[in-house]
Amino acid sequence: MTRVLVLLAWAWSAGLAAGAGPPQDVAPVSPHQSARSAALKELQAREPDPARVAHALAVEAIMRELAGRLRGDVEEWGLTGLLHDIDLQDTRSDPSQHGVAGAKLIASLGFSAASAQAVASHDDRAGVPRQAPMDHALYCADRAFWAIRSSGVDLGFGTRVVLPRSVIERLDEQRSSNRIDTRLEEACAALGLTLDELLSISLTAMRQLPAVTR
């Protein structure tokens, strides 16, 4: 034991002599921070379009808000939102595989089976049924983002609050393809939320993001 301590002291002093300096206090990286950094890196490696990455960041933010409201795992739900479109470049020629391919990919990268299932079921074209609350939440978060974006409401800055009804009214006026429909209403109901509540939560999350991300 004494010999080990002597060797450690020698190594530390050798470091000082080499200019390394004494050990510095470094803030530890939490497992959540590490997982999130890895997820973002994987997404950016596979998605060259900054607008699509911005969409993923916005859905991540909405999912985190929904998790807080619905007592979900905030980190897991956030990661699921961040990674939900990770296969988009690979499935453009076959949209029926969008989400399914992504689920296999994120499972192979070590993310949770629950996240993979939510990703697999978030696009109706894949035909994968939604079952768990996180499945419904991801579908809602993704659709809410596009509804808000398509409505053209100005999230802006200052004290003015954008109301959910203004989003719905704008979409109705525009006859937008991303307007609210019964499938979204059903997914909200599965979470115990109204459409207004979903849009309110989503607006809050998106408003906190940088303008370029929204």
C-alpha positions as CSV (number, residue, x, y, z in Angstrom):
1,M,0.0,0.0,0.0
2,T,2.9,2.4,0.9
3,R,4.5,1.7,-2.4
4,V,1.3,2.5,-4.3
5,L,1.0,5.8,-2.5
6,V,4.7,6.6,-3.2
7,L,4.1,5.9,-6.9
8,L,1.0,8.0,-7.0
9,A,2.9,10.9,-5.4
10,W,5.7,10.5,-7.9
11,A,3.3,10.5,-10.8
12,W,1.6,13.7,-9.5
13,S,4.8,15.5,-9.0
14,A,6.0,14.4,-12.4
15,G,2.9,16.0,-13.8
16,L,3.7,19.2,-12.1
17,A,7.2,19.2,-13.4
18,A,5.8,18.7,-16.9
19,G,3.6,21.7,-16.5
20,A,0.4,19.8,-16.1
21,G,-0.4,21.6,-12.9
22,P,-2.4,20.3,-9.9
23,P,-5.7,18.5,-10.6
24,Q,-8.5,20.9,-11.5
25,D,-12.1,20.7,-10.3
26,V,-14.1,19.6,-13.3
27,A,-17.9,19.4,-13.3
28,P,-18.9,15.8,-13.8
29,V,-20.9,15.0,-16.9
30,S,-24.2,13.3,-15.8
31,P,-25.4,10.2,-17.6
32,H,-28.3,12.2,-19.0
33,Q,-26.0,14.9,-20.4
34,S,-23.8,12.2,-22.0
35,A,-26.8,10.4,-23.5
36,R,-28.2,13.6,-24.9
37,S,-24.9,14.7,-26.4
38,A,-24.6,11.3,-28.0
39,A,-28.1,11.4,-29.4
40,L,-27.6,14.9,-30.9
41,K,-24.3,13.8,-32.4
42,E,-25.9,10.7,-34.0
43,L,-28.8,12.9,-35.4
44,Q,-26.5,15.5,-36.9
45,A,-24.4,12.8,-38.5
46,R,-27.4,11.5,-40.3
47,E,-29.4,14.7,-41.0
48,P,-27.7,17.4,-43.1
49,D,-30.7,19.7,-43.1
50,P,-30.4,22.3,-40.3
51,A,-34.2,22.9,-40.5
52,R,-34.9,19.2,-39.8
53,V,-32.5,19.3,-36.9
54,A,-34.3,22.4,-35.6
55,H,-37.6,20.5,-35.8
56,A,-36.1,17.6,-33.8
57,L,-34.9,20.1,-31.1
58,A,-38.4,21.6,-31.0
59,V,-40.1,18.2,-30.6
60,E,-37.6,17.4,-27.9
61,A,-38.6,20.5,-26.0
62,I,-42.3,19.7,-26.4
63,M,-41.7,16.2,-25.2
64,R,-39.9,17.4,-22.1
65,E,-42.8,19.7,-21.3
66,L,-45.3,16.9,-21.8
67,A,-43.3,14.5,-19.6
68,G,-43.4,17.1,-16.8
69,R,-47.1,17.4,-17.2
70,L,-47.8,13.7,-17.5
71,R,-45.3,12.4,-15.0
72,G,-43.1,10.8,-17.7
73,D,-39.3,10.4,-17.6
74,V,-38.3,13.9,-18.8
75,E,-34.9,12.8,-20.1
76,E,-36.2,9.7,-21.9
77,W,-39.1,11.5,-23.4
78,G,-36.8,14.3,-24.5
79,L,-34.3,11.9,-26.2
80,T,-37.2,10.2,-28.0
81,G,-38.4,13.6,-29.4
82,L,-34.8,14.4,-30.4
83,L,-34.3,11.2,-32.3
84,H,-37.8,10.7,-33.8
85,D,-36.8,11.6,-37.3
86,I,-33.2,10.1,-37.3
87,D,-34.1,7.8,-40.3
88,L,-35.6,10.5,-42.5
89,Q,-32.9,10.6,-45.0
90,D,-32.9,6.9,-45.4
91,T,-36.7,6.5,-45.8
92,R,-37.6,9.2,-48.2
93,S,-38.0,6.7,-51.0
94,D,-40.3,4.5,-48.8
95,P,-42.2,6.6,-46.2
96,S,-43.9,3.5,-44.9
97,Q,-40.6,2.6,-43.2
98,H,-40.2,6.0,-41.6
99,G,-40.0,5.5,-37.8
100,V,-39.6,1.7,-38.2
101,A,-36.1,2.1,-39.5
102,G,-35.4,4.8,-36.9
103,A,-36.6,2.5,-34.1
104,K,-34.1,-0.2,-35.2
105,L,-31.3,2.3,-35.4
106,I,-31.8,3.9,-32.0
107,A,-32.2,0.5,-30.4
108,S,-28.9,-0.5,-32.0
109,L,-27.3,2.6,-30.5
110,G,-28.4,1.6,-27.0
111,F,-31.4,3.9,-26.5
112,S,-34.4,2.4,-24.7
113,A,-36.9,0.0,-26.1
114,A,-39.6,2.3,-25.1
115,S,-38.1,5.1,-27.1
116,A,-37.7,2.8,-30.1
117,Q,-41.4,1.8,-29.8
118,A,-42.5,5.4,-29.7
119,V,-40.4,6.3,-32.7
120,A,-41.7,3.3,-34.7
121,S,-45.3,4.4,-34.1
122,H,-45.1,8.1,-34.5
123,D,-45.9,8.2,-38.2
124,D,-49.3,6.6,-39.3
125,R,-47.8,5.6,-42.6
126,A,-45.8,2.8,-40.9
127,G,-49.0,1.3,-39.4
128,V,-47.4,0.6,-36.0
129,P,-50.1,1.0,-33.2
130,R,-49.5,3.5,-30.4
131,Q,-49.9,2.0,-26.9
132,A,-47.8,3.6,-24.2
133,P,-48.2,7.2,-23.1
134,M,-44.9,8.1,-24.6
135,D,-46.1,6.8,-28.0
136,H,-49.1,9.1,-28.0
137,A,-47.0,12.0,-26.6
138,L,-44.5,11.8,-29.5
139,Y,-47.3,11.7,-32.1
140,C,-48.9,14.7,-30.4
141,A,-45.6,16.7,-30.1
142,D,-44.7,16.1,-33.7
143,R,-48.1,17.1,-35.0
144,A,-48.4,20.0,-32.7
145,F,-45.1,21.4,-33.9
146,W,-46.3,21.3,-37.6
147,A,-49.7,22.7,-36.7
148,I,-48.1,25.7,-35.0
149,R,-45.5,26.2,-37.7
150,S,-48.1,25.9,-40.5
151,S,-50.5,28.3,-38.8
152,G,-47.9,31.1,-39.1
153,V,-48.5,32.5,-35.6
154,D,-45.7,34.7,-34.4
155,L,-44.3,33.3,-31.2
156,G,-42.0,36.4,-31.0
157,F,-40.9,38.0,-27.9
158,G,-42.4,40.3,-25.3
159,T,-45.5,39.8,-23.2
160,R,-48.1,38.9,-25.8
161,V,-49.3,35.3,-25.4
162,V,-50.3,33.2,-28.4
163,L,-53.5,31.3,-27.6
164,P,-54.1,27.8,-28.9
165,R,-57.4,28.9,-30.5
166,S,-55.5,31.3,-32.7
167,V,-53.5,28.4,-34.1
168,I,-56.6,26.4,-34.8
169,E,-58.4,29.3,-36.4
170,R,-55.4,30.1,-38.6
171,L,-55.2,26.6,-39.8
172,D,-58.9,26.5,-40.6
173,E,-58.6,29.7,-42.6
174,Q,-55.7,28.4,-44.6
175,R,-57.3,24.9,-45.1
176,S,-53.8,23.6,-44.2
177,S,-52.9,20.0,-44.6
178,N,-51.4,20.1,-41.1
179,R,-54.6,21.3,-39.5
180,I,-56.1,19.5,-36.5
181,D,-57.8,16.2,-37.2
182,T,-59.6,13.4,-35.3
183,R,-56.4,11.3,-35.0
184,L,-54.7,14.1,-33.1
185,E,-57.8,14.5,-30.9
186,E,-57.7,10.8,-30.2
187,A,-54.0,10.8,-29.3
188,C,-54.6,13.8,-27.0
189,A,-57.5,12.0,-25.3
190,A,-55.3,9.0,-24.7
191,L,-53.1,11.3,-22.7
192,G,-56.0,12.9,-20.8
193,L,-55.3,16.2,-22.6
194,T,-57.5,18.5,-24.7
195,L,-56.3,20.0,-28.0
196,D,-56.0,23.4,-26.4
197,E,-53.9,21.9,-23.6
198,L,-51.6,20.2,-26.0
199,L,-51.1,23.4,-28.1
200,S,-50.6,25.5,-25.0
201,I,-47.9,23.1,-23.7
202,S,-46.3,23.1,-27.2
203,L,-46.4,26.9,-27.6
204,T,-44.7,27.3,-24.2
205,A,-42.0,24.8,-25.1
206,M,-41.4,26.4,-28.6
207,R,-41.4,29.9,-27.3
208,Q,-38.4,29.1,-25.1
209,L,-36.3,28.0,-28.0
210,P,-34.1,30.3,-30.2
211,A,-36.1,31.7,-33.1
212,V,-34.0,29.8,-35.6
213,T,-35.1,26.5,-33.9
214,R,-38.8,27.3,-34.0
